[in-house]
């Protein structure tokens, strides 16, 4: 039997397309109740982690839904991978570079 690829799910009540994905068992207990923000078009969709994650793709067009689903699915899979692998230590050089980037962003926001 072939496995079915991830695809948008259409809500029978609102007829809006959604991303609906099962949370992997190894991360569900760590993340249950957490809020996730996923890229959807030019904006962000918010979903809550439980046995599944569901977030609106904010469209009724099937073609647009498929594109947005692919984008949000990649982001959600990266989140699962980050939580599986845990925290990573940064070398001092990389930490300093990130600190410089943050400092630049904060000082630009003030000016």
C-alpha positions as CSV (number, residue, x, y, z in Angstrom):
1,X,0.0,0.0,0.0
2,X,1.4,3.4,-1.0
3,X,1.7,6.2,1.6
4,X,-0.4,9.3,1.1
5,X,1.5,12.6,0.8
6,X,0.7,15.5,3.1
7,X,-1.9,17.7,1.6
8,X,-4.3,20.5,2.6
9,X,-7.5,19.5,4.5
10,X,-10.7,21.3,3.7
11,X,-12.9,22.1,6.7
12,X,-16.4,20.8,5.9
13,X,-18.1,23.7,7.8
14,X,-16.2,26.8,6.7
15,X,-14.8,25.3,3.4
16,X,-11.5,26.9,4.2
17,X,-8.3,25.0,3.6
18,X,-6.1,24.0,6.6
19,X,-2.8,22.4,7.4
20,X,-3.6,19.4,9.7
21,X,-0.7,17.3,10.8
22,X,-0.2,14.7,13.4
23,X,2.5,15.6,16.1
24,X,5.3,13.0,16.2
25,X,5.0,10.9,19.4
26,X,8.6,11.7,20.5
27,X,7.9,15.4,20.7
28,X,4.2,15.6,21.6
29,X,4.7,15.5,25.3
30,X,7.4,18.2,25.2
31,X,5.3,20.6,23.1
32,X,1.7,19.8,24.1
33,X,-0.2,23.1,24.5
34,X,2.5,25.2,22.9
35,X,1.6,27.7,20.2
36,X,3.3,27.5,16.8
37,X,3.4,30.2,14.2
38,X,3.6,29.0,10.6
39,X,4.2,31.0,7.4
40,X,1.1,31.3,5.3
41,X,1.4,33.5,2.2
42,X,2.4,37.0,3.3
43,X,1.2,36.4,6.9
44,X,1.4,33.9,9.7
45,X,-1.0,31.2,10.9
46,X,-1.2,30.2,14.5
47,X,-1.9,26.7,15.7
48,X,-1.7,24.8,19.0
49,X,0.3,21.6,19.5
50,X,-1.7,18.6,20.6
51,X,-2.1,15.2,19.1
52,X,-2.4,17.2,15.9
53,X,-1.5,20.7,14.8
54,X,-4.1,22.5,12.7
55,X,-3.8,26.0,11.2
56,X,-5.8,27.8,8.6
57,X,-4.2,28.4,5.2
58,X,-6.5,31.4,4.7
59,X,-7.7,30.6,1.3
60,X,-10.5,28.8,-0.5
61,X,-8.5,28.3,-3.7
62,X,-7.2,24.7,-3.9
63,X,-4.0,25.7,-5.9
64,X,-3.1,28.4,-3.4
65,X,-3.8,26.1,-0.5
66,X,-1.4,23.5,-1.9
67,X,1.4,26.1,-2.2
68,X,0.8,27.5,1.3
69,X,0.5,24.0,2.8
70,X,3.9,23.0,1.3
71,X,5.5,26.1,2.8
72,X,4.0,25.6,6.3
73,X,4.7,21.9,6.3
74,X,8.4,22.5,5.8
75,X,8.5,24.9,8.7
76,X,6.6,22.5,10.9
77,X,8.9,19.6,10.1
78,X,11.9,21.8,10.9
79,X,10.3,22.5,14.3
80,X,9.9,18.8,15.0
81,X,13.5,18.2,14.0
82,X,14.8,21.0,16.2
83,X,13.0,19.5,19.2
84,X,14.2,16.0,18.5
85,X,17.8,17.1,18.4
86,X,17.7,19.4,21.4
87,X,19.8,22.5,21.9
88,X,23.0,22.9,20.0
89,X,26.1,24.7,21.4
90,X,27.3,27.6,19.3
91,X,31.0,28.4,18.8
92,X,32.0,31.8,20.3
93,X,32.6,33.3,16.9
94,X,29.0,32.4,15.8
95,X,27.5,33.6,19.0
96,X,29.3,37.0,18.6
97,X,28.1,37.3,15.0
98,X,24.5,36.6,16.1
99,X,24.8,39.1,18.9
100,X,26.1,41.7,16.4
101,X,23.1,41.0,14.1
102,X,20.7,41.4,17.0
103,X,22.3,44.7,18.1
104,X,22.1,46.1,14.6
105,X,18.4,45.2,14.3
106,X,17.6,46.8,17.7
107,X,19.5,50.0,17.0
108,X,18.0,50.3,13.5
109,X,14.5,49.9,15.1
110,X,15.1,52.9,17.3
111,X,16.4,55.3,14.6
